[in-house]
Amino acid sequence: MPKARYLQLCNMIEEGIQAPLSEFCQKLQRGEDPEAARAKLQGALSVAVARAIVLAVSNGVEPFSSGELLA
């Protein structure tokens, strides 16, 4: 996959998790129980990655394995 596509995927994932990650960190800093925020962050990350993959495939990028995405 071209470098520009990887950058686009990274940007989409980053945008999708920015607010939930900030909320998670704030709860940790305030000493609150982080479990609810962790679950929300985990869900936001899953959605952001899924959206990035769908966009990549819809733009003609060959599907790739999860190992390639996570490597």
N, C-alpha and C positions, 0 to 999 in steps of 0.2 A: 504494500500500500504506500502511496506517495507520502512524503513528509507532511505536506499540507493537509492531507486527510487525517493523519494522526493528530496534528495540532487542532484541527476542527473538533475531533472527538474529545480531546482533552478539555477544550474550552467548554463544550456542551456539558461534560461531566462536572466540571468545576462550577459552572453556573447553577447546575441542578442541586448541588449539595452545599452551596455557600451558606444559605440561611439556616438549614438544619445543623450544619457544623458549628456555626456561630452560637446557636441556641444551646447545643450540647456543651460547648466550652464554657458558656456563661453559667450553666447549671453546675458544672464542676467547680467553677471558681466560687460560686455562692455556697458550696458544700451541700447542694441538694442531691437527692438520690438520682443518679444518672440513667437508670434503666429505661424510663419512658422516652427520654431524649435519645438514648442509644438506639432504641427500636425505630424511632422516627428517622434518625440519621441513616440507619441501615436500609430502610425502605426508600429514602430519597436517593441513596447511592444506586440501589437496584434499578429504580426508575430512570435515573440519569444515564446509566450504562445502556439500558435497553433502548432508550430513545436515540442515543448516539449510534448504536448498531443499526437500528431501523433506518436512520437517516443515511448512514454510510451505504447500506445495501440498496436503498432506493436511489442513490446517486451512482449506482453502477460499480461500487466497490465490491470485489469478491468477498464472500463470507469468509470469516477466519475462525479458527478454533479459540476457545476460551483461553487456552494456554498461550496463544499468540497475543491475545489482548492483555493478559496479565503479566506477560514476560517483560 
